[in-house]
């Protein structure tokens, strides 16, 4: 129990809720990191974690990232996240999802849930049967639908911002882009890359997903090790996190890392500095993948597709500000993003208490 409180206190989380319902089989954790700017909005992930400790570590990291993501994106929201422990293809059911919805409802709006890994728009509809504090529902019900479409668009926009700053290149035409993971975001990202004439290389453990992007977008399949060590303009991690570590950094030959995956760096402080030393521009993941959050956040005021897309386009300018701050202060891009995100929260907190 002491270790749990140490983990919660380490990154200044406000609240962690363990959800247990034997009748539905639900075992879940909701982590609320910070609500200074507004209620904590963040997706619910369903994943077969090896143990409860792994689930706790993941939800704490993810929820903290959501606080920074909301702040740097200029949203009046805090950061939260939820994880359901289980195999989504076999353990998921209506009663399990509705049980989770009841736990969300019990928090009285302090946490707003949404779709994440292992969850679908349809799942959000079951959760919504028990709580109004849910976003990412289908368009027919007044929601924004699949958030991965604008997440991918934001990654594309952020990639262009990084290439402009790092290489003074405005177009992706003819550039070599390596994509790791072709789930929904990776798939939609390939559409943007293909339309601009990029040369796409990629890897995915799911052969069906890999074949799909090969057929539709001409992606060149390579092994996981080959993708890491290829001479690329951009390496785009779009699968699970912690893929950037000292061993990978030693092999990397890209100019920019810009992908949709959360928590791409195995150890943030260490790995962001190693990338800076190697002159590889790292685009902070929680900034470049903020399109999904921006999209679902728009549901809270009544969804407007054009407004949401316009806000996602703003990721370009947010990143440019981060890059300039990093260069002017001789720090890593991740340090710059964190400082600017924290500054907005601190400034608002001071102003709100005057």
Secondary structure, DSSP 8 states (H G I E B T S, - for coil): -HHHHHHHHHTT-SEEEEEEETTTTEEEEEEEEE-SSSSEE--EEEE--SSHHHHHHHHHHHHHHHHHHHHHTT-S-EEEEEEEES-TTTT--HHHHHHHHHHHHHTTTSEEB-B-TT--HHHHHHHHTT-S-B----GGGTS---THHHHHHHHHHHHHHHHHHHH-----TT-EEEEE--SHHHHHHHHHHHHTT-EEEEE-S-HHHHHHHHHHH--EE--HHHHHHS--SEEEE-SSS--B-HHHHHH---SEE--S-SS-BSSHHHHHHHHHHTT-EE--HHHHTTHHHHHHHGGGG---HHHHHHHHHTHHHHHHHHHHHHHHHT--HHHHHHHHHHHHHHHHHHHHT-
